[in-house]
């Protein structure tokens, strides 16, 4: 039987790695973190395809973000972080990183 705390730790580590990769990729493409932290903004399909072309592991990270409920699709069908995703981003990058004001 698998230890659930090990699985939780592994998923959390993967999730944090994906958030970190996403932040770096967004920065390289000229985006700001608010592109994914403000619920009514988000990344459209073109931006997501560009992320994939810049980093071939992006689609796996996107799946991890979605399956862990750290990211979702808003009403405009744009990829955004959920409250939990914003909270993790804030924990990782400090005050102001996930500011939704």
C-alpha positions as MATLAB code, in Angstrom:
seq = 'XXXXXXXXXXXXXXXXXXXXXXXXXXXXXXXXXXXXXXXXXXXXXXXXXXXXXXXXXXXXXXXXXXXXXXXXXXXXXXXXXXXXXXXXXXXXXXXXXXXXX';
ca = [
       0.000    0.000    0.000;
       1.258    3.477   -0.867;
       1.751    6.027    1.872;
      -0.748    8.883    1.222;
       1.520   11.485    2.827;
       4.296   10.603    0.356;
       1.863   10.988   -2.558;
       0.637   14.314   -1.186;
       4.225   15.521   -0.784;
       5.102   14.402   -4.327;
       2.055   16.122   -5.809;
       2.744   19.287   -3.844;
       6.363   19.294   -5.033;
       5.246   18.773   -8.643;
       2.661   21.505   -8.274;
       5.210   23.948   -6.903;
       7.629   23.047   -9.706;
       4.887   23.689  -12.269;
       4.023   27.048  -10.717;
       7.689   28.008  -10.715;
       8.133   26.912  -14.346;
       4.979   28.780  -15.323;
       6.199   31.993  -13.672;
       9.566   31.770  -15.460;
       7.947   31.029  -18.834;
       5.471   33.876  -18.457;
       8.299   36.262  -17.623;
      10.300   35.143  -20.685;
       7.271   35.762  -22.903;
       6.706   39.260  -21.516;
       3.700   38.403  -19.348;
       3.199   39.342  -15.725;
       1.938   36.981  -13.035;
      -1.365   38.841  -13.010;
      -1.973   37.227  -16.413;
      -2.917   34.081  -14.502;
      -3.723   35.383  -11.012;
      -6.522   37.797  -11.906;
      -9.631   35.643  -12.462;
     -11.046   37.695  -15.353;
      -7.745   37.742  -17.279;
      -6.028   34.423  -17.964;
      -4.117   32.895  -20.841;
      -5.860   32.167  -24.133;
      -5.104   29.175  -26.358;
      -2.478   31.090  -28.356;
      -0.550   31.969  -25.182;
      -0.768   28.355  -23.985;
       0.536   27.084  -27.326;
       3.453   29.506  -27.063;
       4.193   28.189  -23.560;
       4.208   24.653  -24.965;
       6.568   25.591  -27.791;
       8.948   27.284  -25.303;
       8.873   24.386  -22.855;
       7.918   20.933  -24.072;
       6.910   19.880  -20.563;
       4.309   22.636  -20.298;
       1.314   20.435  -21.193;
       2.218   18.052  -18.337;
       2.490   21.010  -15.954;
      -0.835   22.352  -17.177;
      -2.452   18.968  -16.479;
      -0.929   18.912  -12.974;
      -2.178   22.439  -12.285;
      -5.680   21.525  -13.436;
      -5.894   18.089  -11.779;
      -4.711   19.517   -8.452;
      -7.335   22.263   -8.789;
      -4.664   24.970   -8.700;
      -5.821   26.200  -12.130;
      -9.026   26.246  -14.108;
     -10.715   27.872  -17.090;
     -12.622   31.112  -16.568;
     -15.868   32.125  -18.297;
     -13.887   33.514  -21.250;
     -12.194   30.080  -21.661;
      -8.866   31.406  -20.455;
      -6.475   29.517  -18.196;
      -6.243   31.061  -14.695;
      -5.110   30.062  -11.238;
      -7.713   29.249   -8.626;
      -7.646   30.677   -5.117;
      -5.472   27.766   -4.014;
      -3.079   28.295   -6.938;
      -2.803   31.997   -6.153;
      -2.167   31.174   -2.489;
       0.659   28.761   -3.376;
       2.148   31.292   -5.768;
       2.039   33.900   -3.010;
       3.729   31.484   -0.588;
       6.469   30.764   -3.121;
       7.208   34.236   -4.441;
       6.242   36.484   -1.559;
       3.966   39.400   -0.996;
       2.599   40.985   -4.137;
       3.303   38.018   -6.422;
      -0.309   36.925   -6.418;
      -1.896   40.295   -5.755;
      -5.323   40.349   -7.356;
      -6.194   43.944   -6.443;
];
